C-alpha cells in the first residue's frame, strides 16, 4: 500500500480528467487510474454548449479548445423524407452574446487529448494507465483503492468517474438496472471532402421522423462530419460503442429517408451501432469519502447533447466543493446536493425527446408541419434549452461554501 493525501479518481474519461484539472487548479494532488493501456477516446463527435465552454474556459482551456473545434452558426430541424427545414436556434456570435460563451462541436478524441495534456502539464505523474479499479475500503481518515493487480492506493477521497459500467458505483450502491429503450444508434465519421457542396452547411442538423432521427454536425475545424442515426428496433441490445455494423444494414434502417441521408451513410467507412439503455436518476451519488460523477451516476440518452457537458460541470463543482471545506464527506454531500436535481432533469429531458424526435405525427407532410411548428416553436425551444445553456457551474452554491 502506498500512502498519500491525493484525491483518487477512477477513470480517465472526460469527466474524470475535468475533475482532475479542476482539483489541480485548486492545489490538490490528484491521481487518476485508467484501466486502458493507452489514453484514447472512441472516435465520435461531441457537442459542448455554452454551459460547458464556460467551465472549460475557466480551466484555462479556451485556446486549446477553440483550436480543435468547429463553431456552428446554428442548429436546424429537417423532416425525414422531404428535407423541409426549420431553424432550431442561432449559435455562433449569438451564443457568445447571449450566454457569454460559444457552442462548439469537437472530435471526442481531440478534446480528450486536450484535457489529458492539461492534467499532465501540471503533474506528469497524475494519470496512471493499465490500472483497473476493482473496489475500495474506507476508514475515518481516508480511502484505499483496490487495483486489479493486487495493489492498494490510499487517498483522501475517491471519485468514481469510470463510466456507465462503473465498478465504484457497484461497490457503493450495488448493480444498476438498465432497461433497453427499444432504440439502436448508429455512428460514423465522414471526411468533409467526400460530401457534395450542399451538405457543407454551417449548422448542426437534426432530422426527425416516425420511429427515428438523425443528428449530424462537423468536428475538427470542419474537416469531418459526425453522423449519429437512431432507429426504433428490438433486435440489438448490446451496449457497446465498438460493435461494428455495415453500411448496408445502416442504409436499411433508414430506407425511404431523404437522399441526403443516403449520401451520408454511403460515405461512412465503418458504421458502429449500440443499443441505447435507459436508467432512472440515482437518489444518491456519494457515501462517506467516495463519490461519483458523469455517466457513473447519471447516464443519459444522447438526445439533449448534454451527457459530456454534465460530466464537465460535475468535475468543476466537485473540485469547488472539496476546496471549500476540509471535511471530505461534507464536501461530497454538498457536491451531490448542488448537482443531483440538475442532472436528473437532464436525464429525464433527454429521454422525453425520444417521443418528440420519433413521433408518428411526422409520417405525413401536413401533420409533420403542424407538429414541428408547434413543438419547435421558439417558446418550446426556450423551455427545453434555456435552463441548460444559461447555467453557471463556476459559481459555487452557497450551501457548499457554508
RAHUSUL-V56420 format. One record per backbone hydrogen bond with DSSP energy under -0.5 kcal/mol. CO is the residue of the C=O (numbers start at 0). NH is the residue of the N-H. E is the energy in kcal/mol with one decimal. If there is no record, write none. Layout:
co=[CO/CO]
nh=[NH/NH]
e=[E/E]
This chain:
co=[1/5/5/5/6/7/8/8/9/12/13/14/15/16/17/18/19/20/21/22/22/23/28/30/31/31/32/33/35/37/41/43/45/46/47/48/48/49/50/51/52/53/54/55/56/60/61/62/63/64/64/67/67/69/69/71/72/73/74/74/75/76/77/78/79/83/85/88/90/91/91/92/93/94/94/94/95/101/103/104/105/106/107/108/109/110/111/112/113/114/115/116/117/118/122/125/125/126/127/129/131/134/136/141/142/142/143/144/145/145/146/150/151/152/154/156/157/157/158/158/159/160/162/165/166/167/168/169/178/181/182/183/184/185/186/187/188/189/190/191/195/196/198/200/201/201/203/204/205/206/207/208/210/211/212/213/214/215/216/218/218/218/219/222/223/223/224/224/225/226/227/228/229/230/230/236/237/237/239/241/242/245/246/247/248/249/250/251/253/257/257/258/259/260/261/262/263/264/270/271/273/274/275/275/277/286/288/289/290/292/293/293/294/296/300/305/306/307/308/309/310/311/312/313/314/315/316/317/318/319/320/325/326/327/328/329/330/331/332/333/334/335/338/339/340/341/342/343/344/345/346/347/348/350/351/351/352/353/355/356/357/358/359/363/364/365/366/367/368/369/370/371/373/376/376/377/378/379/380/381/381/384/384/385/387/390/391/393/396/396/397]
nh=[153/7/155/156/30/158/10/32/160/16/17/18/19/20/21/22/23/24/25/25/27/26/6/8/33/127/10/130/129/39/43/107/105/48/103/51/52/53/54/55/56/57/58/60/59/64/65/66/67/67/68/219/220/71/104/91/90/203/87/88/205/85/207/82/257/78/76/74/93/94/95/96/97/98/99/100/99/103/47/69/45/110/111/112/113/114/115/116/117/118/119/120/121/122/125/31/127/128/33/131/147/145/143/138/144/154/136/152/133/134/149/146/1/144/142/7/159/290/9/160/292/12/165/169/170/171/172/173/277/232/275/230/273/228/271/226/268/224/193/194/198/199/200/202/72/73/75/215/77/213/79/211/231/208/229/206/227/204/225/221/222/223/222/191/218/225/189/226/216/187/214/185/212/183/232/238/239/274/242/243/272/249/250/251/252/253/253/254/256/260/261/262/263/264/265/266/266/267/244/186/184/276/180/182/178/289/157/286/159/295/296/297/298/281/302/309/310/311/312/313/314/315/316/317/318/319/320/321/322/323/324/327/330/331/332/333/334/335/336/337/338/339/342/343/344/345/346/347/348/349/350/351/352/353/354/355/356/357/358/208/210/361/362/367/368/369/370/371/372/373/374/375/376/379/380/381/382/383/384/385/386/387/388/389/390/392/394/395/399/400/401]
e=[-1.6/-0.6/-2.4/-0.8/-2.3/-2.7/-0.8/-3.0/-2.3/-2.4/-2.0/-2.5/-2.2/-2.5/-2.6/-2.5/-2.5/-2.4/-0.8/-0.7/-2.4/-2.1/-2.5/-2.7/-0.5/-3.2/-3.0/-2.7/-2.4/-0.8/-1.1/-3.7/-2.7/-0.5/-2.5/-1.8/-2.2/-2.1/-0.7/-2.2/-2.8/-1.7/-1.2/-2.3/-1.9/-2.9/-2.6/-1.6/-0.6/-1.2/-0.8/-0.6/-0.6/-0.7/-2.7/-1.2/-2.9/-2.3/-2.7/-1.4/-2.3/-2.9/-2.4/-2.1/-2.6/-2.2/-3.1/-2.6/-2.0/-0.6/-1.3/-2.8/-2.6/-2.9/-0.7/-0.8/-1.5/-0.5/-3.1/-2.5/-1.9/-2.3/-2.7/-2.1/-1.7/-2.2/-2.6/-2.4/-1.9/-2.3/-2.6/-2.0/-1.1/-1.6/-2.1/-3.5/-0.5/-0.5/-2.7/-0.5/-2.4/-2.8/-3.5/-2.6/-0.6/-2.4/-2.1/-2.4/-2.7/-1.0/-1.9/-2.7/-1.5/-3.5/-2.7/-2.8/-0.5/-2.3/-2.9/-1.0/-2.0/-0.5/-1.4/-1.5/-2.0/-2.1/-3.3/-1.8/-3.6/-1.7/-2.4/-2.5/-2.2/-2.2/-2.5/-2.8/-0.8/-3.4/-2.1/-1.7/-1.9/-1.7/-1.2/-0.8/-3.2/-0.7/-2.4/-2.2/-2.2/-2.1/-2.2/-1.7/-2.4/-1.6/-3.3/-3.0/-2.6/-2.7/-3.7/-0.8/-0.8/-1.7/-1.6/-2.6/-2.8/-0.5/-2.4/-0.5/-1.6/-2.1/-3.1/-3.6/-2.0/-3.0/-0.7/-0.6/-1.5/-2.8/-0.5/-0.8/-2.5/-2.2/-2.7/-2.1/-1.7/-1.0/-0.6/-1.2/-1.9/-0.9/-1.6/-2.5/-2.0/-2.5/-2.3/-0.8/-1.0/-1.7/-3.2/-2.4/-2.9/-0.6/-2.4/-0.5/-2.4/-1.8/-2.4/-2.9/-3.5/-1.4/-1.9/-2.5/-0.7/-0.8/-1.2/-2.8/-1.4/-2.1/-2.7/-2.7/-2.4/-1.7/-2.5/-3.0/-1.8/-2.2/-2.6/-2.3/-2.1/-1.2/-0.7/-0.9/-2.3/-2.5/-2.0/-2.1/-2.2/-2.5/-2.5/-2.2/-1.6/-2.7/-2.4/-2.5/-2.3/-1.8/-2.5/-2.3/-2.4/-2.4/-1.9/-2.3/-1.3/-1.5/-0.7/-1.1/-3.1/-1.9/-0.6/-1.5/-2.0/-1.8/-1.6/-2.7/-2.7/-1.9/-2.6/-3.0/-2.3/-2.0/-2.8/-2.6/-0.9/-0.6/-2.6/-2.3/-1.9/-1.7/-2.0/-2.1/-0.5/-0.7/-2.5/-2.2/-0.9/-0.6/-1.1/-0.8/-0.7/-1.6/-1.2]
